[in-house]
Amino acid sequence: MEAVKEMVRLGLGLAVVPEWAVRREVTAGTLRAVSLGKAGLWRAWGLACLEQQLPSPALRAFVRLCTEHLPRALAA
């Protein structure tokens, strides 16, 4: 992320990054944030694992944890 921000500072382009990643630079005035519209951007998340006959209890617990908690965490 630091390399991306440095390239933007050097005038080599722009970057689409999360607000938290450039908060310090925007506050300091070294970078400027530009709104992408009312809704902003959204991201689809997925989980990948090896195909198995029966998912392990640990895998089932991890999937349940992600399903229950990630949507709220990402919306915050």
C-alpha positions in Angstrom: 0.0 0.0 0.0 2.8 2.4 0.8 4.3 1.9 -2.7 0.9 2.7 -4.3 0.6 5.8 -2.2 4.1 6.9 -3.1 3.4 6.5 -6.8 0.4 8.7 -6.5 2.4 11.3 -4.6 5.0 11.2 -7.4 2.2 11.9 -10.0 2.4 8.5 -11.6 -1.3 7.9 -11.5 -4.2 7.4 -9.1 -5.4 4.6 -7.0 -8.7 3.3 -5.7 -8.0 2.4 -2.0 -10.0 2.1 1.2 -10.5 5.4 3.0 -8.7 4.1 6.1 -5.5 3.4 4.0 -5.0 7.1 3.2 -6.6 8.8 6.2 -3.3 10.1 7.5 -2.2 11.4 4.1 -5.5 13.1 3.5 -5.4 14.7 6.9 -1.8 15.9 6.3 -2.8 17.3 2.9 -0.3 15.1 0.9 -3.1 13.2 -0.9 -6.6 14.2 -1.8 -9.7 11.9 -1.6 -12.2 12.0 -4.4 -15.7 10.7 -3.9 -16.8 7.9 -6.2 -20.5 8.8 -5.9 -23.2 8.3 -3.3 -22.9 4.5 -3.1 -19.2 4.3 -3.5 -17.8 0.9 -4.5 -18.7 -2.5 -3.2 -16.7 -5.7 -3.0 -17.8 -9.3 -3.2 -16.0 -11.6 -0.7 -15.5 -15.4 -1.0 -13.8 -18.2 0.8 -11.8 -20.9 -1.0 -10.8 -24.3 0.3 -9.8 -27.7 -1.0 -12.6 -29.9 -2.2 -13.3 -32.5 0.5 -15.8 -35.2 1.1 -16.9 -33.8 4.4 -15.8 -30.3 5.6 -13.9 -30.5 8.9 -15.5 -29.0 12.0 -12.9 -26.3 12.0 -13.8 -25.3 8.4 -17.5 -25.3 9.2 -16.9 -23.1 12.2 -14.8 -20.7 10.2 -17.4 -20.4 7.4 -20.1 -19.8 10.1 -18.0 -17.2 11.8 -17.4 -15.4 8.5 -21.0 -15.6 7.4 -22.3 -14.2 10.8 -19.7 -11.5 11.5 -18.1 -10.3 8.2 -21.1 -8.5 6.8 -21.5 -6.3 9.9 -17.7 -5.7 10.2 -17.4 -4.7 6.6 -20.4 -2.4 6.7 -19.0 -0.5 9.7 
